[in-house]
Amino acid sequence: MLKLSRRAMLAGSAATAALVACSRNGTSPAAPAKPVYADGMAMAAAIAAGETTALEQVEEAIARANAVEPQINGIVTETFEVARSDAAGILTGAFAGVPSFIKDLIDWKGAPTQAGSRGLAGNIAQGDNVFASKWRSAGIVSLGKSATPEAGLISSTEPLANGPTHNPWDLTRIPGGSSGGAAALVAARVVPFAHASDGGGSIRIPASTCGVFGLKPSRDRLPYNDGDAPPLQISVNHALTISVRDSLALFRAAEANDGAYPLLGDIQPLKRRLRIGFAPEPIGGTALHAETRAALEDVAQLCRDLGHEVIDYTLPMDGPKFTDAFILYWATGAAQFAQKVASYSGKPVGPDIIEPWTLGLASMALSRMTEIPGNIGYLQKFEAQYASFFESLDLILTPVTGSPAVPIGEQAPDGDFDAVMESVLRFVAYTSPMNVAGAASMSVPLAWSPAGLPIGAMFSGRKGDDGLLFELALELEAARPWADRKPPVSAI
């Protein structure tokens, strides 16, 4: 059984940071503060030891959600009563009784799955997604569904169905996407971790903009869905967390036991030194923000100080060609989603059920249909090309995004399509190659801008390098801890 250390659990007292169930004007809470747990593993250990109960932790998480949700708008559907009922029952697993949220792209039995779309209103899940079933088996209690842009198709979380989600570090800025609701809720300390998924950067981008940890697993390392696989599976499920150890334990709890990969072995802070290629330039030829460049130079130096060999590197790929191919493949997904919504709603594809951004992508796919087979072939071959990057490198270090979080509205789904696309391509300038290659990649919260906006550092490896990334993440977390850095809007 895990034992709690003083660092793993902050004592509940007047000196402890209170759960902000009060207004933001400094009013003191009416009751003494409850213990605040450093992460999900600490909370699970306390529940298992009888020091608290699952129901108590669910109630406290609900109070935290109520305290900050009016400001961040990260929750699409509250299932608080169901959570209370679940917490009062018998729970087993590595995270038995720990509250969390499920991103509104996958099914959690009995809860709506709207995928951020007005056209899927009333769509209630009849069962758990295969990945969600892993979390349920781990004893995780869902408090509801977290916000996502429509179909997860953009790097900001501003769905017309629910309104924009706000970044707890600066409420005028985006939290990233598509796991924006999850990132905002974790950053604001409502829950220690939340489900997230990544089809083009959707774990790593919000991890970067919200100052939390986010690892994108290798393709097929964790279950994704129950349906037929697409020609190229670019999306994966995992989580956004405060601590690396939560991410590691959640990974273990969800691993696919199909023999495609050996199960994750013993993971300790990295001992051997690595050869890291430092590639700060955006692959598509867009500009890199000066604050992001400075932050990543600092992270590269941190790696040198830890004894790693960091060399300047340029990704040997045709970035503009790759970016165009990825966007076209992305657009085919939008077209398929539009047809799914039309079938569900019984209405023709149009702006009353589908957002303008999704319609614009779908239109792009339809206008370039003859290119799609060749495009898929090109992307399928990229996995081998990507693997060749590591013939003389262990990992690659890049920014996650081209700039810190941009203002809400710049990537609104009902904005001018070309202007929004231009912003997206500037912002999402690094993450998609790892999705196409099926490779392991992570955003580590190691830097902040002068204005206090988080800037994640992205370390990427080969397909199957998940364990290596976890080892490095543990080393970086010890060298430059981030858990105590909380945003201005925080429930703790």
Helices and strands as residue ranges (DSSP letters): E 9-10, E 36-37, H 40-48, H 54-72, E 75-78, H 80-87, E 99-103, G 118-120, H 130-137, E 141-146, G 150-152, H 180-187, E 193-198, H 204-210, E 213-216, E 236-241, H 244-254, E 275-278, H 290-305, E 309-312, H 319-345, H 356-367, G 369-371, H 372-388, E 395-399, H 417-427, H 432-437, E 441-448, E 454-460, H 466-479
